[in-house]
Amino acid sequence: MSKTRWLDALSDGTAGLKTISSCMSVCDLKNDNYYKLIAAEISFDLEIKPRLRVYKGTQVVHDQNLPGIPSAVESLYIDETHPKMPIVAVSVGPSILFYRNMKPYFKYTVPSLIIEPLEMEIWKKLVSDRSDNYQKHIDDLKSINTSELSTLSQQLITLNDDEREFFIRDNMEPKLERLPTIVAMTKIYKSIEEEKSSNCLIIATESSDILIMDVQSFNILHQARVCNFKATPDLLSASGSFQNDFKIVIATREGSLCILRKNWLEGREIVKLENPATAMCLLQIDQTIVVLNTVLAMTFGKLGLEDHVLVLVTNNGSLLIKILKRTAEFSEPLSVESKTTEDSTNMTVAIPKKTKIFIEQTIREKENASAIHNIFQSELWRMRLEAAKTTIDILRTGDSTFSGDYQTPLKLLAQVDGLGPDFLLTVTLENISATKIAGNLSILLHADPEHYKIKRRYADLSPLMPGIPLEMDFQVSVALTPDNLLPSDMTTENSIIRVLIIKENLSKPLIASTVVMPQPELQLLIT
């Protein structure tokens, strides 16, 4: 058998391609069984825009600009219709650009993360405060981890003193968004594990989230964490199908290898590497390939009319294509002498510590299966009992923003405007029934008269049509002392107003919601 298992098919030293492994993919773009290479070129010159290129051999057959620096490229099928035409997904920042026939098809942006309450409070102060106090508020913003700040706040803290005031004036009504950056993508089959069957797209974000998306409806089917500790995903590799079973291997920048399986909410670490992985691919071969230059990116799969092709991109921009021989073999037969030596040698295999713990745990569970099951069932019924008790308490007290009467389903929202001592309480009531009209309703506002004065406490409501909200404004004033001060017994805990929605001939309110009132500004009280 020849030692050379690879054929040097093509080599183009003038390709000038700069990319990484995650930005390369091969697919049958025209459904003609001729697979082409798709690569997103990443230039180290910021003035040169990234480009998406399609190669037929080493010849560029399609070239177009990208709106930003890409992090991953993946080709996949969205349905089972014929002819089978794939779409190409390119991740840029927090968005994924989908191309069909290499023309823009759809743009998807990952869901926004939760904004820190402290950041929202700081922006409220920035908008209403004087420019002399901007530095103090910006220092408070810097105390928050930069990765947990919104894009608007990250831009603000990088500006100099002269630019900050104009920036805040331009954003008097700030729209705070914290969109995670996509760092890696891969795909799995949706149901049938056959070539050119429909796929699901797996997305890894900078915030350590793993999202599995249905590319036909562009909905998130499953969301999980990389693992139970802080780890930033870098590389993905997956196998299986979403509806049956799948495994996702995640390599992190911290050097961990984690595995995520179906129905898991977070992955589990399986290997801790000394250094972070730079590439990851599942192959059933073992072979060393010598290349004259440093390899920047590589991918393995079908290309052209061949089934097993290795595509390499080197640091000088060269594009190398190697074809695996169809007669290549990667298993060496054992000789009779080696078999005899192997059988006669009695080797003691050292069992790893974690494996021993797993075996001991499995034995314990087998021996105490009945007791473990009884404890689980007992805790499960206790949890159900506590949930039922809580539900009954809510139904009895009616302290909720939704009505518990299925015949009159209502939803209540309350908003307080003003800095005090005069407030405007806006109550929005909506009939969430599909067909029924809600009538014979009244609204009552109840508060401690020593704390608040309400101009209109009671009002009859007109019939509510389904899906049409009704807004009502109530003027609320703080009951100040003769010295223009707050009542001495008024605290943040008892600064509340109860909003009751009452229906005729019912003994208890449909909704009894508690509105927590803000404390008046001291400067306004003094003036």
C-alpha positions in Angstrom: 0.0 0.0 0.0 1.3 3.4 -0.9 2.2 5.8 1.9 0.7 8.7 0.0 -3.0 8.9 0.7 -3.6 12.4 -0.6 -3.6 13.8 -4.1 -2.5 17.4 -4.6 -5.4 18.5 -6.7 -5.0 22.3 -6.8 -2.7 24.9 -5.4 -3.1 28.6 -6.0 -0.4 30.8 -4.3 -2.0 34.0 -5.7 -5.5 33.5 -4.3 -4.9 36.1 -1.6 -7.6 34.5 0.7 -7.5 35.5 4.4 -10.1 33.6 6.5 -10.6 31.3 9.4 -11.9 27.8 9.7 -15.4 28.8 11.0 -15.8 31.1 7.9 -15.5 28.3 5.4 -18.1 25.9 4.1 -18.8 23.6 1.2 -22.2 23.0 -0.4 -24.1 22.2 -3.6 -25.3 25.7 -4.4 -27.0 24.9 -7.8 -28.3 21.4 -6.9 -26.1 20.0 -9.7 -24.1 17.7 -7.4 -21.1 20.0 -7.9 -20.0 21.2 -4.5 -18.4 24.7 -4.3 -16.3 26.3 -1.6 -17.9 29.4 0.2 -15.4 31.5 2.2 -15.8 34.8 4.0 -12.6 36.9 3.5 -11.5 38.8 6.6 -9.0 41.5 5.9 -6.7 42.8 8.6 -6.9 46.3 6.9 -10.0 48.0 8.5 -10.5 50.1 5.4 -11.1 47.0 3.2 -14.6 45.6 3.6 -15.0 41.9 4.3 -16.2 39.9 1.3 -18.2 36.7 0.7 -16.7 34.6 -2.1 -17.7 31.4 -3.9 -14.9 29.3 -5.4 -15.2 26.7 -8.2 -11.8 25.0 -7.8 -9.5 28.0 -7.3 -11.6 30.3 -9.5 -13.8 32.9 -7.9 -17.3 32.6 -9.4 -19.1 35.0 -7.0 -17.9 37.9 -4.9 -19.9 40.4 -2.8 -19.4 42.7 0.1 -20.4 42.0 3.7 -21.7 44.7 6.1 -19.3 43.8 8.9 -16.6 41.4 10.1 -18.0 37.8 9.9 -17.5 35.2 12.6 -19.0 32.1 11.0 -20.4 30.7 7.7 -22.7 27.8 7.4 -24.7 26.2 4.6 -28.0 24.4 5.3 -31.4 23.3 4.0 -34.6 24.9 5.3 -37.2 22.4 4.0 -37.9 19.2 2.2 -39.1 20.8 -1.1 -37.5 20.0 -4.4 -35.3 21.1 -6.0 -33.0 21.1 -3.0 -31.5 24.6 -2.9 -29.4 25.4 0.2 -29.2 28.8 1.9 -26.0 30.3 3.2 -25.9 31.8 6.8 -23.2 34.4 7.6 -23.0 35.7 11.2 -22.0 39.4 11.6 -22.1 40.8 15.1 -25.4 40.0 16.7 -27.1 39.2 13.4 -27.2 36.4 10.9 -27.5 37.2 7.2 -29.2 34.5 5.1 -28.6 34.2 1.4 -30.5 32.1 -1.1 -29.0 31.8 -4.6 -26.3 34.1 -3.1 -29.0 36.9 -2.9 -30.2 38.4 0.4 -33.0 36.3 1.8 -33.5 37.1 5.5 -31.8 38.9 8.4 -32.1 37.5 11.9 -31.0 39.2 15.1 -30.5 37.3 18.3 -32.8 38.2 21.3 -31.6 41.1 23.5 -30.2 40.4 26.9 -31.5 41.9 30.2 -30.4 45.4 30.9 -28.9 46.0 34.3 -31.3 48.0 36.6 -28.4 50.2 37.8 -27.6 51.2 34.2 -31.3 52.1 33.5 -31.3 54.3 36.7 -28.0 56.0 35.7 -29.5 56.9 32.3 -32.5 58.4 33.9 -30.3 60.6 36.0 -28.1 61.5 33.0 -31.1 62.7 31.0 -32.6 64.8 33.8 -29.4 66.0 35.5 -27.1 68.9 34.8 -23.9 68.5 32.7 -21.8 69.3 35.8 -22.8 65.9 37.3 -22.2 63.8 34.1 -18.8 62.6 35.3 -20.2 61.1 38.5 -22.8 59.2 36.6 -20.3 58.0 34.0 -18.0 56.7 36.7 -21.0 54.8 38.0 -21.4 53.3 34.5 -17.7 52.3 34.5 -18.2 50.4 37.8 -20.4 47.9 35.8 -18.7 45.2 33.9 -18.2 46.4 30.3 -19.7 43.1 28.8 -22.9 43.7 30.8 -23.4 47.3 29.5 -25.7 48.2 26.6 -24.2 49.3 23.3 -25.2 52.9 24.0 -23.4 53.0 27.4 -20.3 51.4 25.9 -20.1 54.2 23.3 -20.7 56.9 26.0 -17.8 55.8 28.3 -15.3 55.8 25.4 -16.0 59.5 24.5 -14.1 62.4 25.8 -15.6 65.2 28.0 -16.4 67.5 25.0 -18.3 64.8 23.1 -20.2 63.3 26.0 -22.6 66.3 26.5 -23.6 66.3 22.8 -24.0 62.5 22.8 -26.3 62.6 25.8 -28.4 65.4 24.2 -28.8 63.3 21.1 -30.1 60.4 23.2 -32.6 62.1 25.6 -34.9 59.1 25.0 -32.3 56.3 25.2 -33.1 52.9 23.7 -30.9 50.6 25.7 -30.2 47.3 24.0 -27.7 44.7 24.9 -27.3 42.4 21.9 -24.9 39.5 22.3 -22.2 38.9 19.6 -22.4 35.6 17.7 -19.0 33.8 17.9 -19.7 30.4 16.3 -22.3 28.4 14.3 -22.9 24.9 13.2 -25.9 22.7 12.1 -27.7 19.5 12.9 -30.4 17.6 11.1 -33.9 18.5 12.0 -35.5 15.0 11.9 -34.1 12.8 9.1 -30.4 12.2 9.1 -29.9 12.1 5.4 -27.9 14.2 3.0 -29.7 17.4 2.0 -32.4 16.9 4.7 -33.6 20.0 6.5 -31.4 21.4 9.2 -31.5 23.4 12.4 -28.9 26.1 13.0 -26.9 26.1 16.3 -25.7 29.5 17.4 -23.2 30.3 20.1 -23.0 33.8 21.6 -20.5 35.8 23.5 -22.8 35.6 26.6 -22.3 31.8 26.8 -25.7 31.0 25.4 -26.4 28.1 22.9 -29.4 28.7 20.7 -31.0 26.1 18.4 -33.0 27.8 15.6 -35.6 26.5 13.2 -34.4 28.1 9.9 -37.8 27.6 8.3 -39.8 29.7 10.8 -36.7 31.5 12.3 -37.9 30.6 15.9 -35.7 29.5 18.8 -36.5 25.8 19.5 -34.1 25.4 22.5 -31.8 27.6 24.6 -29.1 26.4 27.0 -25.9 27.5 28.7 -22.5 26.3 27.7 -21.8 25.0 31.2 -22.5 25.8 34.9 -19.5 28.2 35.1 -18.3 31.2 33.1 -17.1 30.0 29.8 -17.1 31.7 26.4 -17.7 29.4 23.4 -15.3 29.5 20.5 -15.8 26.4 18.4 -18.8 24.1 17.8 -19.2 20.6 16.4 -22.5 18.7 16.4 -24.0 15.4 15.4 -27.5 13.8 15.4 -31.0 15.3 14.8 -33.0 17.8 16.9 -36.2 15.6 17.1 -34.4 12.4 18.0 -31.1 13.0 19.8 -28.1 15.2 19.3 -24.7 16.0 20.8 -23.0 19.4 20.7 -19.3 19.6 21.5 -18.2 23.1 22.6 -14.6 24.3 22.8 -14.2 27.5 25.0 -11.6 30.2 25.1 -10.8 29.1 28.6 -9.6 25.7 27.4 -12.6 23.6 28.3 -14.4 21.0 26.1 -18.1 20.8 27.0 -20.8 18.5 25.8 -24.5 19.5 25.4 -27.2 16.9 24.8 -30.9 17.0 24.0 -33.2 18.5 26.7 -30.2 19.7 28.7 -30.3 23.3 30.0 -26.6 23.6 30.4 -23.5 21.7 29.1 -21.1 19.6 31.1 -17.3 19.9 31.0 -15.6 16.7 29.8 -12.0 17.8 29.2 -9.9 20.6 30.5 -7.1 21.5 28.0 -3.9 23.2 28.9 -4.4 25.7 26.0 -7.6 26.7 24.1 -8.4 24.6 21.0 -7.7 26.3 17.7 -9.7 23.9 15.5 -12.2 21.1 16.0 -13.6 18.5 13.5 -14.9 15.0 13.8 -12.9 12.7 11.4 -12.4 9.0 11.2 -8.9 9.2 9.8 -5.4 9.6 11.3 -2.9 11.2 9.0 -0.3 13.9 9.1 -0.1 16.4 6.3 3.0 18.6 5.7 2.4 22.1 4.4 5.2 24.6 3.7 3.4 27.6 5.3 1.3 28.0 8.4 -2.3 26.9 8.0 -4.8 29.6 9.0 -8.0 27.7 8.1 -9.2 24.3 6.8 -12.4 22.4 6.1 -13.1 18.8 5.1 -16.0 17.5 3.0 -17.4 17.2 -0.5 -15.9 19.5 -3.1 -16.5 19.4 -6.9 -17.4 15.8 -7.7 -15.2 14.3 -5.0 -16.5 13.0 -1.6 -13.4 13.5 0.6 -11.5 16.8 0.0 -9.4 18.8 2.4 -9.3 22.6 1.8 -6.4 24.5 3.4 -5.7 28.2 3.5 -2.2 29.3 4.6 -1.0 32.6 6.1 0.3 33.9 2.8 -3.2 33.6 1.3 -2.6 30.4 -0.7 -5.5 28.0 -1.4 -4.6 24.3 -1.3 -7.0 21.5 -2.2 -6.1 17.9 -1.4 -8.2 14.9 -2.4 -8.2 11.7 -0.4 -7.6 8.7 -2.5 -10.5 6.3 -2.8 -8.1 3.4 -2.2 -6.6 4.9 0.9 -6.6 2.8 4.0 -5.9 4.0 7.6 -5.8 0.8 9.5 -2.7 -1.4 9.7 -3.3 -5.1 10.0 -1.8 -6.7 13.1 0.9 -9.4 12.5 0.6 -12.9 14.1 3.6 -12.0 16.3 2.0 -8.8 17.6 -1.3 -10.6 18.3 0.5 -13.3 20.3 2.4 -10.7 22.3 -0.8 -8.7 23.0 -2.7 -11.7 24.2 0.1 -12.9 26.4 0.7 -9.5 28.0 -1.3 -8.9 31.2 -1.6 -5.2 31.4 -3.3 -3.4 34.3 -5.3 -0.4 33.1 -5.4 2.6 35.5 -9.0 3.7 35.9 -9.3 7.5 36.2 -10.6 9.0 39.4 -13.8 10.4 37.9 -14.6 7.1 36.3 -14.3 5.3 39.7 -16.7 7.9 41.2 -19.2 7.3 38.4 -19.0 3.5 38.9 -19.5 3.8 42.6 -22.4 6.2 42.1 -24.0 3.8 39.7 -23.7 0.9 42.1 -25.2 2.9 44.9 -28.2 3.9 42.8 -28.8 0.3 41.8 -28.6 -0.9 45.5 -30.9 1.9 46.8 -33.1 2.4 43.8 -36.4 2.0 45.7 -35.4 4.5 48.5 -34.1 7.1 45.9 -37.4 6.8 44.0 -39.5 7.2 47.1 -37.5 10.4 48.1 -37.9 11.8 44.6 -41.7 11.2 44.6 -42.0 12.7 48.1 -40.2 15.9 47.1 -42.2 16.1 43.9 -45.6 15.9 45.7 -44.4 18.4 48.3 -43.5 20.8 45.5 -46.9 20.3 43.9 -48.6 20.9 47.2 -46.7 24.2 47.8 -47.7 25.3 44.2 -51.3 24.5 44.8 -51.3 26.5 48.2 -49.8 29.5 46.5 -52.3 29.4 43.7 -55.2 29.2 46.2 -53.8 32.2 48.2 -53.6 34.3 45.0 -57.2 33.4 44.1 -58.5 34.2 47.5 -56.7 37.6 47.9 -57.1 38.6 44.3 -53.7 40.4 44.5 -52.8 40.1 40.8 -52.8 42.1 37.6 -54.9 39.5 35.9 -58.5 38.5 36.9 -59.1 35.0 38.1 -62.6 34.9 36.6 -62.5 32.9 33.3 -65.8 34.5 32.3 -64.3 38.0 32.6 -60.6 37.8 31.7 -59.0 41.1 32.3 -55.4 42.5 32.4 -54.4 45.6 34.3 -51.3 47.8 33.8 -50.5 50.8 36.0 -47.9 53.5 35.3 -46.9 56.5 37.5 -45.6 59.7 36.0 -44.2 62.7 37.8 -41.5 63.6 40.3 -43.9 64.6 43.1 -45.6 65.7 45.2 -48.2 65.5 42.4 -48.3 62.3 40.4 -50.3 61.1 37.4 -51.4 57.5 37.8 -52.4 55.9 34.5 -54.4 52.7 34.7 -54.8 50.6 31.5 -57.5 47.9 31.5 -57.8 45.4 28.7 -60.3 42.7 28.0 -58.2 39.7 26.9 -61.2 37.5 26.0 -61.5 36.5 22.4 -65.3 37.1 22.0 -66.9 38.2 25.2 -67.7 41.8 26.2 -66.8 42.8 29.8 -69.5 45.0 31.4 -70.8 46.3 34.7 -67.3 47.1 35.9 -66.1 49.8 38.3 -62.7 50.9 39.4 -61.8 51.9 43.0 -58.5 53.4 44.2 -57.7 52.9 47.9 -54.8 54.6 49.8 -54.0 55.8 53.3 -55.6 59.3 53.5 -52.7 60.4 55.8 -50.3 59.7 52.9 -52.1 60.4 49.6 -55.0 62.5 48.3 -56.8 61.1 45.3 -59.0 63.5 43.3 -61.3 60.7 42.0 -61.3 57.4 43.8 -64.2 55.7 42.1 -65.5 55.5 38.5 -67.9 53.3 36.6 -66.4 51.8 33.4 -68.0 51.5 30.0 -68.2 48.0 28.5 -64.8 46.7 27.4 -64.6 45.3 23.9 -62.1 42.4 23.4 -58.5 43.6 22.5 -59.3 47.3 22.9 -57.5 48.7 26.0 -59.1 51.5 28.1 -56.8 54.1 29.7 -57.8 56.1 32.8 -55.8 59.0 34.4 -56.0 59.7 38.2 -54.4 62.7 39.9 -52.6 61.7 43.1 -51.0 64.1 45.5 -48.8 63.4 48.6 -50.5 64.6 51.8 -47.8 67.1 53.0 -47.5 68.4 56.5 -48.0 72.2 57.2 -44.3 72.5 57.0 -44.3 71.2 53.5 -42.7 67.9 54.5 -43.6 64.2 54.0 -45.7 62.5 56.7 -43.4 61.1 59.4 -44.7 57.6 59.2 -44.5 57.4 55.4 -41.9 54.9 54.2 -41.1 53.2 50.9 -42.9 50.1 52.2 -46.2 51.7 52.9 -46.2 54.1 49.9 -48.8 52.1 48.0 -52.1 52.5 46.3 -54.5 49.6 45.9 -56.3 49.5 42.5 -59.5 47.4 42.6 -61.6 46.3 39.6 -65.1 45.5 40.9 -67.9 43.7 39.0 -71.6 44.1 40.0 -73.1 41.4 42.2 -69.7 39.9 43.0 -68.5 39.8 46.7 -64.8 40.2 45.9 -62.9 42.3 43.3 -61.9 40.8 40.0 -58.4 42.4 40.3 -56.7 43.8 43.3 -53.4 45.2 42.3 -50.8 47.1 44.4 -49.1 50.1 42.9 -45.8 51.1 44.6 -45.6 54.9 44.5 -42.2 56.6 44.1 -40.9 59.0 46.8 -41.2 62.7 45.9 -38.0 64.6 45.1 -36.8 66.5 48.1 -35.8 69.5 46.0 -39.3 69.9 44.7 -40.8 69.7 48.2 -38.5 72.5 49.5 -39.4 74.8 46.6 
